Amino acid sequence: MPQKKRKHRRLGVKENGCDRLAATHKNHVWAWDFVFDKTANGTQLKWLSIVDEHTRECLALKCARSITSEDVIDTLAELFAMHGVPEHIRSDNGPEFTAKAIREWLEQLDVGTLYIEPGSPWQNGYAESFHSRLRDEFLAVEVFESLVAARKLTAAWRDDYNHHRPHGSLGYVAPSEFAARCPASAPKAASATPQQPPPLQQASDLTQPAPS
């Protein structure tokens, strides 16, 4: 007799939404998410975006064909060394963000994970707003001939967004300028390079098929 498959409870509650826990200072809450597109010949491209919800600064916009758990941890470690360790990171409950290795690594650094309620993207509103602008102003107008070209164009767009785009909610200054005016957050005792995280298996590749 075949065994009954065990149901998995998905992480995420409405109390973790940006309308319930709003960022009040720099490095209070970061938001991360993925967005997809393709090269001119149809090859998938994937972007990892990380935004400070208070300053609206795009801290990372990593472009690759696939992004693994190791890639996510490496990107976060670099950001923690550059900007400090955030108190919380908000995301949906997709496998990219609920991977055991990532959750355990963030726990070592005392970074709270705010998983929003399933099927409620508006609860991660800052990431959604950023991706709306990214799609309209960048993905919808650029043709990516290759991964190298996509990375070059991505870096240029991110620099323009951070340094030259006035943001209405920031008093019409660019996110980087607003971030520079914010008082530095208190450093955490934990290091951005904690104990060696659990070994990741080859199956940790977090690539998902691009939405049709």
C-alpha positions as CSV (number, residue, x, y, z in Angstrom):
1,M,0.0,0.0,0.0
2,P,1.6,3.3,-1.0
3,Q,2.5,5.7,1.7
4,K,0.4,8.8,2.1
5,K,2.4,11.9,1.2
6,R,3.0,14.3,4.0
7,K,1.7,17.8,3.6
8,H,4.1,20.6,4.2
9,R,2.9,23.7,6.0
10,R,4.1,26.9,4.2
11,L,5.8,29.6,6.1
12,G,4.4,33.1,6.3
13,V,1.8,35.1,8.2
14,K,0.1,38.5,7.6
15,E,1.8,40.0,10.7
16,N,5.0,40.0,8.7
17,G,3.6,42.3,6.0
18,C,5.0,45.7,5.5
19,D,1.7,47.2,6.6
20,R,2.1,45.6,10.0
21,L,5.9,46.0,10.6
22,A,7.1,49.1,8.8
23,A,10.7,50.0,8.5
24,T,11.5,53.0,10.6
25,H,15.3,53.4,10.1
26,K,18.1,52.3,7.9
27,N,18.9,48.6,8.1
28,H,15.7,48.0,9.9
29,V,14.1,45.8,7.2
30,W,15.5,44.7,3.9
31,A,13.2,43.2,1.2
32,W,14.4,40.7,-1.4
33,D,12.8,38.9,-4.3
34,F,13.5,37.5,-7.7
35,V,12.4,38.6,-11.2
36,F,12.9,36.8,-14.5
37,D,13.5,37.7,-18.2
38,K,15.2,36.2,-21.2
39,T,18.1,37.0,-23.6
40,A,17.4,37.7,-27.2
41,N,17.8,34.0,-28.0
42,G,15.4,32.9,-25.3
43,T,17.8,31.9,-22.6
44,Q,16.5,32.5,-19.0
45,L,17.9,35.3,-16.9
46,K,17.2,35.7,-13.2
47,W,17.7,38.8,-11.0
48,L,18.0,38.8,-7.2
49,S,17.0,42.2,-5.9
50,I,17.6,43.4,-2.3
51,V,16.2,46.8,-1.2
52,D,16.4,48.7,2.1
53,E,12.8,49.5,2.8
54,H,13.5,52.7,4.7
55,T,16.0,54.3,2.3
56,R,14.6,52.6,-0.9
57,E,18.2,52.0,-1.9
58,C,18.8,49.0,-4.1
59,L,21.6,47.3,-2.3
60,A,22.0,44.4,-4.8
61,L,20.7,43.6,-8.2
62,K,22.4,40.3,-9.1
63,C,21.9,39.0,-12.6
64,A,22.7,35.3,-13.5
65,R,21.3,32.4,-15.4
66,S,20.7,30.5,-12.1
67,I,21.2,31.5,-8.4
68,T,22.1,28.9,-5.8
69,S,21.9,29.0,-2.0
70,E,25.6,29.7,-1.9
71,D,25.2,32.6,-4.3
72,V,22.5,34.2,-2.1
73,I,24.6,33.8,1.1
74,D,27.7,35.2,-0.7
75,T,25.7,38.2,-1.8
76,L,24.3,38.8,1.6
77,A,27.7,38.5,3.3
78,E,29.1,41.1,1.0
79,L,26.2,43.5,1.7
80,F,26.5,42.9,5.5
81,A,30.2,43.8,5.3
82,M,29.4,47.0,3.3
83,H,26.2,48.2,4.9
84,G,25.9,46.5,8.2
85,V,23.6,43.6,9.3
86,P,19.8,44.3,9.0
87,E,17.4,43.5,11.8
88,H,15.0,41.8,9.4
89,I,14.7,40.5,5.9
90,R,11.2,40.4,4.3
91,S,10.2,38.0,1.5
92,D,7.6,35.7,0.2
93,N,7.7,32.0,1.2
94,G,9.2,30.6,-2.0
95,P,11.9,27.9,-1.8
96,E,14.6,30.5,-2.6
97,F,14.0,32.2,0.7
98,T,13.0,29.4,2.9
99,A,15.9,27.1,2.1
100,K,17.2,25.6,5.3
101,A,20.9,26.7,4.8
102,I,19.8,30.3,4.3
103,R,17.5,30.4,7.3
104,E,20.1,28.8,9.6
105,W,22.8,31.2,8.4
106,L,20.6,34.2,9.0
107,E,19.7,32.9,12.4
108,Q,23.4,32.7,13.3
109,L,23.5,36.4,12.6
110,D,20.3,37.2,14.5
111,V,18.6,38.5,11.4
112,G,14.8,38.0,11.6
113,T,13.1,36.5,8.6
114,L,9.7,38.0,7.8
115,Y,7.8,35.6,5.6
116,I,4.6,37.1,4.3
117,E,1.3,35.3,4.0
118,P,1.1,33.0,1.0
119,G,-0.5,34.6,-2.1
120,S,-0.3,38.1,-0.6
121,P,2.5,39.9,-2.6
122,W,1.2,43.3,-1.4
123,Q,2.6,42.4,2.0
124,N,6.0,42.7,0.5
125,G,5.1,46.0,-1.0
126,Y,8.5,47.6,-1.2
127,A,9.9,44.7,-3.3
128,E,6.8,44.8,-5.5
129,S,7.1,48.5,-6.0
130,F,10.7,48.2,-6.9
131,H,10.1,45.4,-9.4
132,S,7.3,47.3,-11.0
133,R,9.7,50.1,-11.8
134,L,12.4,47.6,-12.8
135,R,10.1,46.0,-15.3
136,D,8.6,49.2,-16.7
137,E,11.9,51.2,-17.0
138,F,14.4,48.4,-17.7
139,L,13.2,44.9,-18.6
140,A,10.5,46.1,-20.9
141,V,12.8,48.4,-22.9
142,E,16.1,46.6,-23.1
143,V,17.1,43.7,-25.4
144,F,19.7,41.5,-23.7
145,E,22.0,40.0,-26.3
146,S,23.9,37.9,-23.6
147,L,24.4,37.5,-19.9
148,V,27.4,39.8,-20.0
149,A,25.4,42.5,-21.7
150,A,22.6,42.0,-19.3
151,R,24.9,42.4,-16.3
152,K,26.4,45.6,-17.8
153,L,23.0,47.1,-18.4
154,T,21.8,46.1,-15.0
155,A,24.7,47.8,-13.2
156,A,24.1,51.0,-15.2
157,W,20.4,51.0,-14.4
158,R,21.0,50.3,-10.7
159,D,23.5,53.1,-10.5
160,D,21.1,55.5,-12.1
161,Y,18.2,54.4,-9.8
162,N,20.3,54.8,-6.7
163,H,22.1,58.0,-7.4
164,H,20.1,60.0,-9.9
165,R,16.4,59.2,-9.5
166,P,14.5,61.5,-7.0
167,H,12.1,59.5,-5.0
168,G,8.8,61.2,-3.9
169,S,8.6,59.4,-0.5
170,L,12.2,60.5,0.3
171,G,11.6,64.2,-0.2
172,Y,12.6,64.0,-3.8
173,V,16.2,63.0,-3.3
174,A,17.8,59.9,-4.7
175,P,17.9,56.8,-2.4
176,S,21.7,56.9,-2.0
177,E,21.7,60.5,-0.9
178,F,18.8,59.8,1.5
179,A,20.7,56.8,2.9
180,A,23.9,58.9,3.4
181,R,21.8,61.3,5.5
182,C,20.5,58.5,7.8
183,P,22.3,57.9,11.0
184,A,24.4,54.7,11.0
185,S,22.6,51.8,12.6
186,A,24.1,50.3,15.7
187,P,26.6,47.5,14.7
188,K,25.6,44.0,15.7
189,A,28.0,41.9,17.7
190,A,27.8,39.1,15.1
191,S,30.2,38.9,12.3
192,A,29.0,38.8,8.7
193,T,31.1,35.7,8.2
194,P,29.8,33.4,11.0
195,Q,30.6,29.8,11.6
196,Q,30.8,27.7,8.5
197,P,27.2,27.2,7.4
198,P,25.9,23.6,6.9
199,P,27.2,22.0,3.7
200,L,24.9,22.6,0.7
201,Q,24.1,19.8,-1.6
202,Q,24.3,20.1,-5.4
203,A,20.5,20.1,-5.4
204,S,20.5,23.5,-3.7
205,D,20.3,25.2,-7.1
206,L,17.4,27.5,-6.7
207,T,16.7,28.0,-10.4
208,Q,13.0,27.9,-11.3
209,P,11.5,28.0,-14.8
210,A,10.9,31.5,-16.0
211,P,7.2,32.4,-15.9
212,S,5.5,31.9,-19.3
